[in-house]
Amino acid sequence: MNFHCILSRARRVSFVSVLLGALALCTSAHDAGAATSMPVWQNVTPVSPPAYTAESSMAFDSARNRAVLFDAGSGNVRAWDGGAWTTYPLSNVGARIAPITYDAHSGRIVLFGGSAGGASRKNDTWEWSGSGDWTGVNPASSPMFRNGHAMAYDATREQSVMTGGLYCSFSPATECADTWVYAGGVWTQTATTAGTGYAPGRWRAAMAYDAARHVVVMFGGASANYASVYNDTWEYDGAAWTKKVSVNGLAPAPRYDHALAYDAQRQKIVLYGGSGIGPGELHWEWDGTNWTRVSAAAPDPGARQQHAMTYDSARNRLVLTGNFGNQGGNEVWELHYSAAYDVGFSVGSGSGTIGVAADTSVTSPTTVVAGASVTFTLTPDAGVPNNAILSVGGTCGGTLVGSTYVTNAVNADCTVVANFGVPPSYTVTPSAGANGTISPATQQTVFRSAAPIFTVTANPGYSATVGGTCGGTLIGTQYTTHPIVADCTVAASFDQNPPAQLTVTAGDAQQTVVGTAFVNPLEVRVVDAGGAPLAGIPVIFSVPATGASASLSATTVLTDADGRAAVTALANGIVGSYTVDALVTRLEIPRQIGLTNLPVPTATVTPSAGAHGTISLNVAQTIVVGQTATFAVTAEAGYTASVGGTCGGTLNGTQYTTNKIVADCTVVASFTLQTFAVTPSAGGNGSQARASRPLSARPSRGRFRSVSSIASNCRSLVSRCDSRRRRKAHRRRCRPRQSSPIRTDSLRSRRSRTPSPVTIRSKRWSRAWRFRCRSI
């Protein structure tokens, strides 16, 4: 490389322009010997990118080897080093839509004018040194306030060039047609009339500096009201604008809000995106003579407008970020060029077509980046009966699946040859094991290279696997064989899914009295990862070996068709709470069912007795709830017993049995004096006193005679006085002497016997009975 030659060709050449020119010449010399190269876009967005940006601008800081972005939405500056963003929160300039350039001579970022929203348009000038805040510059004269203008740094002349924009008059909105240059803190306007080298006024155009040809290139833009949208190309050589026309007759479609950057490695202006264009218009290149449409290897950044782009000369990559409407507006894409190879494709035999799957309009050969593969679509002609794809040959190598052929990684020029015709037929025999089905289930006759599809359905709780000799892939329930080249089989088998979840469905948090059974069974359910119940899975139940526990009806139970397993439990004799563990093999953590053994419930029965009798046992009794208590109740002679209290119960003779005890209660025995009714009567041939009402008698504390005994004696006398002749004598015999009253005490009953029903208490009663006997 002859650097003296380069220096002699430039009137004012900065060190940066020397480097860019040398790089361009070196790259040109290197590329001349290369077969082909291809643009490759790469999404290098960091894991946690900043918020999206739109209508921002970028410039490359060659002193610090980083791309600098002025974020219109926040007024901050971000620096991209190829791997991460560094944000500099700046406050002087504030949020606005304005272009920036990097002044390589001063090592500063330059910003002019712009719009801060609405009618707030500015014509101030700012510089940023790469640290600290912006520094305001107050030149003697400045361009008219404006927004939507374009700027680029002319490295040869060491000046920033600015043109275009809107509102170069106070009213109405007018497209700016002036051109200004900035260097050393001074703005200087160049030619002043359209006839002396002015490009037509416009806004939202894009500019970039071509270091190989030492000109600023401007493309596109729009009029004030978007009535006119341009696709013209202009170049500024430091003195005047010159309109350029592509020799090959091609030009990008009219657009605005696009981006331009100079690729120093390939010495070309790169245009990307813009508003109002179709998908085939995204990527173009200008070499100073011709515009060329570029088809980059997929993927690419897609449709973009109001984005920013610059060239990273340290890494030989274009950097692009931002978009209108937040569609990928925080992504970072980089464009570089890689070695590429040609892949030719053709039909070798038979009747059919082959084309690139991504774009069937591509003709052979297609160019791909080294290491990439190409996907082709093969289509047999429909007019040939049983016409099919027989094989794919060529030198690229690859895999044919159905009608799709994918090459191996391409690292040299190669070819793909498709062969069509009527293939031989083969038999595919499907089968299915238990717990599932395959459809179709009968033998299938298929042509060579066909790939039949079978539906394989497993029963709930089971998963399918497919083997056999055909080979293939199972996706969901669909099994697609490999291309058939011989008779083969498809064998579906079904295995029970492993347990994925064990849950307690019944029996948790129960209580019962020691020694009794818990009311509800202890139940768990086993399902697979999809929630399907698993049948026949062993569930192991275990209880504590010591302390409060229970005995189970079984320790291992198989789940039923609904995935459930249950046991019954009987509490042991120890009071306390504990858990029963339910465990399934392959699920390491058991599920626990909480149980509590309660103490036997008791209640206190308190007996008591009043006067003239006894109750035994006459002390408080502790009785198990639900049981009864029995007491002996004994009354003194002449008294009758009765039992009350809150326990309730039944007195049978002298034995009192309570109702079933449900709570603390009492048994109260009381005793009352006995009374009886005496009903007199008289036979024929006589009468008795007080026959109109019964007489009553009650026991006496003295001696007494039984009424029944007296009545018996009287009846005896009556029978003996059955004749009138003897009645008188009997009457004399029955009349007692006044001095010898009947001794009631001689009739006293013994204490060991039950008191007699009637007791004669006084002489008056004795005289009454003597009268009765006398009247018989």
DRENTILO-289417 format. One line per 4 residues: number of its first residue (from 0); for each residue x, y, z of C-alpha. Coordinates in pm, whole numbers, plus 50000, padded with zeros to 5 digits. Layout:
<pts>
NUM = X:Y:Z  ...
</pts>
This chain:
<pts>
0 = 50000:50000:50000  50145:50341:49895  50032:50592:50161  50226:50873:49990
4 = 50003:50827:49690  49695:50865:49905  49825:51178:50077  49918:51342:49749
8 = 49565:51299:49615  49394:51490:49892  49408:51862:49955  49316:51833:50323
12 = 49324:51479:50447  49275:51394:50815  49437:51096:50978  49097:50926:50995
16 = 49038:50970:50622  49382:50820:50552  49291:50514:50759  48948:50478:50596
20 = 49096:50511:50246  49374:50264:50320  49123:50019:50465  48905:50058:50158
24 = 49194:49995:49917  49320:49699:50119  48974:49552:50130  48928:49606:49759
28 = 49255:49433:49684  49161:49143:49913  48809:49102:49773  48935:49100:49416
32 = 49073:48752:49467  48770:48615:49657  48503:48413:49478  48198:48577:49639
36 = 48091:48740:49965  47744:48778:50113  47588:49020:50362  47483:48863:50690
40 = 47265:49040:50948  47308:48925:51308  47080:49012:51601  47319:49102:51886
44 = 47061:49251:52124  47188:49222:52486  46988:49031:52745  46856:49345:52915
48 = 46844:49616:52646  46738:49978:52715  46393:50098:52614  46314:50125:52245
52 = 46423:50429:52051  46288:50606:51742  46396:50917:51545  46734:50894:51717
56 = 47072:50933:51545  47410:50756:51556  47774:50833:51482  48091:50627:51532
60 = 48342:50762:51785  48671:50639:51630  48879:50768:51922  48698:50543:52166
64 = 48593:50270:51917  48224:50281:51997  47897:50369:51827  47727:50665:51997
68 = 47348:50702:51996  47162:51021:52087  46827:50900:52226  46559:51142:52108
72 = 46309:51017:52363  46518:51082:52675  46803:51312:52575  47051:51058:52707
76 = 47354:50929:52519  47424:50556:52480  47749:50398:52367  47762:50054:52202
80 = 48092:49861:52219  47974:49555:52026  47843:49370:52331  47667:49609:52566
84 = 47519:49956:52595  47659:50217:52833  47410:50493:52914  47516:50850:52994
88 = 47228:51045:53154  47277:51399:53018  47059:51698:53096  47174:52006:52905
92 = 47030:51927:52563  46714:51742:52676  46491:51517:52472  46463:51621:52108
96 = 46475:51488:51752  46811:51600:51614  47101:51452:51411  47455:51411:51539
100 = 47799:51365:51379  48137:51267:51517  48402:51537:51452  48721:51327:51422
104 = 48938:51641:51428  48813:51758:51771  48713:51416:51900  48365:51545:51989
108 = 48004:51460:51908  47827:51757:51741  47448:51817:51765  47250:52094:51597
112 = 46890:52214:51632  46600:51975:51614  46251:51956:51758  46154:51909:52122
116 = 45792:51840:52033  45518:52052:51879  45644:52384:51743  45952:52387:51965
120 = 46224:52395:51697  46579:52496:51772  46899:52619:51609  47140:52572:51900
124 = 47476:52390:51871  47617:52145:52127  47935:51938:52164  48002:51631:52381
128 = 48354:51511:52460  48258:51158:52559  48221:51235:52930  48047:51492:53142
132 = 47755:51690:53002  47699:51871:52674  47882:52195:52613  47690:52474:52442
136 = 47857:52656:52150  47762:53010:52058  47887:53078:51705  47864:53425:51554
140 = 47607:53299:51303  47396:52984:51288  47157:52815:51046  46786:52889:51076
144 = 46603:52682:51341  46470:52355:51195  46400:51986:51246  46415:51680:51018
148 = 46749:51792:50872  47042:51564:50783  47410:51578:50889  47731:51387:50799
152 = 48099:51439:50883  48331:51507:50587  48657:51348:50709  48858:51485:50416
156 = 48766:51847:50488  48726:51794:50863  48382:51953:50881  48024:51851:50957
160 = 47786:51909:50666  47419:51996:50733  47133:52047:50488  46755:52026:50459
164 = 46494:52025:50732  46164:52199:50788  46052:52542:50909  46318:52759:50751
168 = 46061:53037:50768  45832:53127:51054  45514:53050:50860  45413:52844:50679
172 = 45626:52527:50714  45892:52550:50447  46148:52293:50329  46504:52410:50394
176 = 46727:52417:50084  47042:52569:50234  47371:52391:50312  47598:52469:50606
180 = 47931:52334:50729  48056:52336:51089  48418:52323:51208  48601:52467:51507
184 = 48286:52619:51657  48198:52812:51340  47900:52765:51107  47954:52867:50743
188 = 47686:52868:50475  47792:52748:50130  47621:52829:49795  47314:53044:49840
192 = 47094:52980:49538  46948:52671:49380  47123:52750:49054  47466:52731:49213
196 = 47455:52378:49346  47167:52349:49590  46977:52025:49621  46598:52078:49632
200 = 46465:52155:49981  46342:51849:50177  46328:51694:50520  46362:51343:50667
204 = 46638:51257:50412  46953:51060:50504  47323:51139:50448  47657:50954:50483
208 = 48018:51032:50390  48189:50821:50119  48555:50813:50232  48679:50648:49912
212 = 48538:50920:49685  48550:51207:49940  48187:51312:49894  47879:51337:50113
216 = 47592:51130:49971  47225:51221:50031  46924:51011:49929  46544:51053:49944
220 = 46334:51263:50180  45996:51433:50146  45835:51770:50104  45674:51956:50393
224 = 45334:51790:50360  45460:51457:50217  45298:51546:49883  45636:51468:49726
228 = 45855:51175:49836  46196:51155:49666  46429:50881:49546  46700:51103:49398
232 = 47069:51070:49482  47291:51375:49548  47660:51413:49624  47832:51711:49790
236 = 48205:51765:49726  48257:52053:49967  48149:52318:49719  47830:52210:49539
240 = 47564:51937:49519  47555:51712:49213  47261:51490:49126  47365:51133:49042
244 = 47181:50889:48818  47244:50514:48844  47406:50384:48526  47224:50052:48550
248 = 46891:50230:48564  46805:50094:48911  46723:50306:49213  46558:50247:49550
252 = 46191:50336:49575  46102:50684:49705  46119:50697:50085  46186:50899:50398
256 = 46284:50811:50760  46549:50572:50625  46917:50537:50722  47248:50561:50531
260 = 47594:50450:50643  47927:50402:50463  48075:50049:50465  48449:50126:50448
264 = 48540:49761:50404  48344:49737:50080  48357:50110:49984  47981:50134:49947
268 = 47700:50346:50086  47444:50115:50250  47074:50215:50260  46827:50033:50487
272 = 46455:50069:50550  46236:50375:50529  45870:50470:50524  45629:50385:50242
276 = 45825:50100:50078  45767:49731:50005  45951:49436:50164  46184:49391:49864
280 = 46304:49750:49900  46472:49729:50240  46841:49689:50156  47037:49872:49881
284 = 47400:49967:49810  47549:50266:49619  47903:50245:49481  47909:50592:49323
288 = 47789:50458:48988  47507:50213:49045  47241:50126:49299  47218:49750:49369
292 = 46946:49569:49560  47091:49341:49831  46951:49004:49940  47109:48921:50272
296 = 47108:48583:50436  46806:48535:50660  46718:48660:50910  46734:49037:50874
300 = 46606:49333:51080  46284:49348:50878  46088:49662:50795  46224:49968:50978
304 = 46168:50343:50982  46300:50625:51201  46591:50396:51293  46960:50486:51327
308 = 47264:50327:51163  47641:50380:51161  47958:50193:51060  48187:50046:51329
312 = 48527:50081:51158  48701:49901:51448  48504:49581:51389  48407:49633:51021
316 = 48037:49606:51093  47730:49819:51034  47529:49880:51354  47151:49939:51336
320 = 46899:50005:51614  46558:50162:51672  46225:50154:51494  45900:50347:51482
324 = 45619:50205:51697  45836:49990:51930  45840:49693:51691  46189:49566:51774
328 = 46288:49921:51861  46532:49811:52130  46705:49547:51916  47062:49582:51794
332 = 47154:49434:51454  47498:49417:51296  47578:49362:50927  47898:49197:50811
336 = 48006:49011:50497  48098:48644:50487  48239:48408:50226  47962:48258:50013
340 = 47922:47972:49766  47693:47891:49476  47448:47603:49498  47318:47496:49157
344 = 46991:47299:49135  46822:47115:48849  46595:46820:48749  46798:46512:48651
348 = 46525:46273:48532  46149:46246:48514  45898:46526:48523  45894:46776:48808
352 = 46037:47100:48948  46285:47201:49218  46310:47544:49377  46447:47725:49680
356 = 46182:47691:49952  46238:48042:50093  46195:48209:49751  46078:47999:49457
360 = 46159:48288:49219  46534:48237:49275  46704:48087:48972  46996:47848:48978
364 = 47251:47891:49123  47159:48041:49460  47431:48192:49679  47458:48103:50046
368 = 47690:48199:50330  47964:47948:50405  47842:47687:50654  47474:47743:50580
372 = 47234:47494:50426  46967:47539:50160  46614:47400:50173  46457:47298:49841
376 = 46099:47206:49756  46052:46925:49500  45723:46898:49312  45640:46609:49072
380 = 45432:46710:48770  45066:46627:48829  45007:46517:48473  45212:46198:48511
384 = 45023:45908:48684  45188:45801:49011  45466:46048:48945  45682:46087:49256
388 = 46022:46196:49383  46257:45907:49331  46581:46049:49461  46797:46358:49502
392 = 47157:46356:49390  47429:46611:49326  47739:46711:49519  47592:46908:49810
396 = 47461:46610:50002  47156:46637:50221  46833:46476:50345  46503:46425:50162
400 = 46190:46417:50381  45870:46403:50179  45901:46675:49919  46161:46878:50114
404 = 46533:46842:50057  46779:47008:50296  47144:47023:50193  47434:46963:50423
408 = 47637:47267:50534  47771:47431:50218  48145:47500:50223  48211:47491:49849
412 = 48023:47538:49523  47794:47235:49478  47483:47105:49300  47145:46947:49383
416 = 46978:46717:49124  46615:46603:49163  46493:46280:48998  46124:46207:48939
420 = 45931:45904:48809  45700:45619:48909  45848:45453:49218  45817:45087:49323
424 = 45563:45009:49595  45619:44856:49938  45406:44723:50224  45397:44893:50561
428 = 45251:44674:50839  45129:44857:51152  45058:44697:51493  44970:44812:51843
432 = 45014:44657:52187  44779:44675:52483  44656:45006:52629  44644:45199:52302
436 = 44559:45201:51932  44720:45278:51596  44529:45404:51293  44518:45290:51023
440 = 44569:44945:51173  44583:44752:50847  44868:44702:50598  44941:45001:50376
444 = 45084:44983:50023  45296:45289:49948  45533:45398:49675  45905:45429:49727
448 = 46010:45738:49921  45657:45795:50050  45628:45870:50421  45291:45740:50547
452 = 45138:45888:50860  44980:45691:51145  44779:45814:51442  44896:45654:51766
456 = 44664:45701:52065  44751:45585:52417  44491:45513:52684  44473:45763:52973
460 = 44774:45719:53198  44986:45561:52925  45244:45693:52679  45316:45564:52332
464 = 45647:45467:52177  45680:45353:51818  45935:45111:51685  45949:44876:51392
468 = 46169:44876:51087  46026:45173:50895  46177:45436:51122  46009:45768:51174
472 = 45915:46043:51416  45631:46059:51671  45503:46412:51736  45204:46419:51965
476 = 44982:46140:51836  45111:46158:51478  45382:45917:51365  45544:45991:51028
480 = 45767:45723:50887  46095:45782:50712  46079:45763:50334  45989:45403:50257
484 = 46253:45211:50060  46149:44851:50145  45874:44650:50317  45874:44747:50683
488 = 45674:44758:51005  45542:45022:51243  45498:44879:51597  45330:45095:51863
492 = 45366:45002:52229  45224:45171:52536  45384:45204:52877  45217:45330:53187
496 = 45323:45683:53268  45533:45727:53580  45355:45876:53881  45391:46250:53891
500 = 45163:46352:54174  45022:46191:54490  44741:46374:54672  44532:46301:54980
504 = 44164:46290:54881  43992:46171:55202  44048:46086:55567  44278:46370:55671
508 = 44240:46547:56010  44012:46282:56166  43962:46213:56537  43829:45914:56724
512 = 43836:45764:57074  44118:45526:57151  44036:45172:57056  43771:45270:56798
516 = 43775:45290:56416  43805:45616:56229  43485:45698:56042  43632:45771:55697
520 = 43887:45563:55504  44231:45711:55443  44241:45772:55065  44503:45904:54819
524 = 44508:45949:54441  44796:45898:54195  44809:46078:53856  45068:46127:53585
528 = 45219:46455:53464  44915:46520:53247  44670:46466:53533  44552:46125:53407
532 = 44478:45869:53682  44718:45576:53712  44575:45232:53791  44765:44945:53955
536 = 45024:45167:54127  45130:45031:54470  45072:45280:54751  45250:45202:55078
540 = 45080:45320:55399  45280:45332:55723  45201:45433:56083  45422:45529:56379
544 = 45582:45230:56549  45548:45377:56900  45318:45614:57084  44980:45715:56950
548 = 44914:45516:56634  44661:45300:56454  44629:44963:56293  44551:44967:55919
552 = 44344:44730:55713  44642:44696:55475  44991:44840:55430  45015:44820:55049
556 = 44718:44895:54825  44702:44911:54444  44528:45212:54291  44197:45154:54115
560 = 44096:45272:53766  44059:45627:53899  44405:45618:54056  44269:45589:54413
564 = 44390:45371:54700  44234:45358:55048  44272:45183:55386  44069:45187:55707
568 = 44229:45269:56042  44164:45162:56404  44306:45384:56680  44532:45214:56934
572 = 44502:45273:57308  44738:45571:57331  44606:45926:57322  44775:46173:57086
576 = 44809:46308:56729  45019:46146:56456  45040:46101:56079  44995:45809:55846
580 = 45242:45827:55555  45136:45732:55202  45428:45669:54967  45456:45582:54597
584 = 45780:45454:54449  45948:45719:54226  45787:45998:54430  46037:46059:54707
588 = 45821:46273:54936  45531:46089:55106  45193:46247:55165  45082:46266:55528
592 = 44734:46203:55667  44681:46353:56011  44492:46150:56277  44419:46204:56648
596 = 44340:45941:56915  44111:46095:57176  44078:45978:57541  43764:45783:57642
600 = 43504:46046:57745  43366:46014:58101  43112:46193:58313  43051:46218:58688
604 = 42725:46082:58829  42656:46224:59178  42397:46030:59389  42211:46160:59696
608 = 41927:46040:59925  41673:46220:60142  41540:46114:60488  41378:45773:60554
612 = 41586:45577:60303  41926:45510:60153  42102:45496:59810  42417:45301:59738
616 = 42678:45361:59625  42633:45704:59778  42951:45859:59634  43021:46033:59298
620 = 43074:45777:59022  43294:45823:58707  43108:45665:58415  43215:45623:58050
624 = 42999:45837:57828  42738:45614:57668  42727:45370:57962  42464:45348:58242
628 = 42498:45350:58621  42304:45133:58869  42214:45221:59228  42024:45038:59510
632 = 41748:45255:59659  41599:45135:59996  41312:45308:60181  41238:45272:60552
636 = 40924:45079:60658  40612:45275:60577  40783:45485:60315  40791:45472:59940
640 = 41102:45560:59730  41116:45779:59415  41424:45886:59212  41484:46215:59026
644 = 41789:46416:58925  41935:46504:58582  42060:46162:58472  41720:46014:58401
648 = 41654:45646:58446  41419:45369:58569  41346:45238:58924  41268:44866:58923
652 = 41199:44748:59279  41497:44874:59473  41728:44896:59166  41762:45227:58982
656 = 41933:45223:58638  42021:45555:58476  41982:45637:58108  42303:45639:57901
660 = 42529:45902:58046  42613:46192:57815  42737:46451:58065  42781:46514:58437
664 = 42447:46455:58613  42278:46367:58944  42064:46084:59089  41842:46208:59375
668 = 41643:45951:59585  41352:46075:59799  41110:45889:60034  40742:45964:60118
672 = 40506:45825:60383  40271:45562:60246  39885:45616:60249  39609:45370:60142
676 = 39234:45380:60062  39001:45145:60267  38667:45073:60103  38404:44919:60338
680 = 38101:44706:60229  37815:44507:60399  37639:44185:60308  37263:44104:60332
684 = 37060:44129:60655  37268:44401:60802  37415:44742:60761  37722:44936:60838
688 = 37797:45289:60921  37972:45519:60679  37886:45294:60391  37852:45591:60166
692 = 38227:45664:60145  38544:45466:60177  38756:45493:60483  39121:45552:60476
696 = 39380:45427:60711  39743:45499:60746  40021:45338:60937  40068:45423:61302
700 = 40373:45437:61508  40200:45220:61771  40081:44862:61751  39832:44794:61474
704 = 39611:44520:61346  39568:44431:60989  39227:44532:60848  39224:44215:60648
708 = 39272:44017:60966  38985:44199:61137  38761:44156:60836  38840:43788:60826
712 = 38738:43743:61191  38418:43936:61128  38322:43721:60834  38383:43416:61045
716 = 38149:43551:61309  37883:43629:61052  37891:43276:60923  37850:43143:61274
720 = 37554:43374:61339  37355:43254:61046  37045:43184:61247  36842:43427:61423
724 = 36839:43220:61732  37210:43233:61770  37268:43588:61638  37206:43751:61971
728 = 37452:43533:62147  37707:43612:61885  37645:43976:61922  37718:43951:62289
732 = 38028:43764:62206  38137:44019:61951  38074:44320:62178  38393:44396:62356
736 = 38406:44525:62702  38458:44892:62750  38737:44819:62987  38913:44591:62744
740 = 38972:44775:62418  39132:44605:62128  39512:44626:62164  39641:44756:61847
744 = 39993:44695:61954  39930:44320:61944  39879:44349:61571  40208:44522:61498
748 = 40380:44379:61197  40734:44267:61219  40997:44508:61080  41129:44243:60847
752 = 40795:44231:60668  40644:44484:60432  40427:44729:60631  40057:44633:60630
756 = 39827:44852:60426  39609:44975:60719  39700:45065:61076  39445:45141:61352
760 = 39581:45439:61541  39321:45523:61812  39043:45392:62035  38795:45570:61816
764 = 38895:45346:61530  38870:45042:61766  38518:45135:61870  38417:45178:61508
768 = 38536:44831:61421  38361:44682:61728  38039:44850:61617  38076:44703:61273
772 = 38127:44358:61407  37829:44399:61644  37601:44497:61360  37687:44196:61150
</pts>
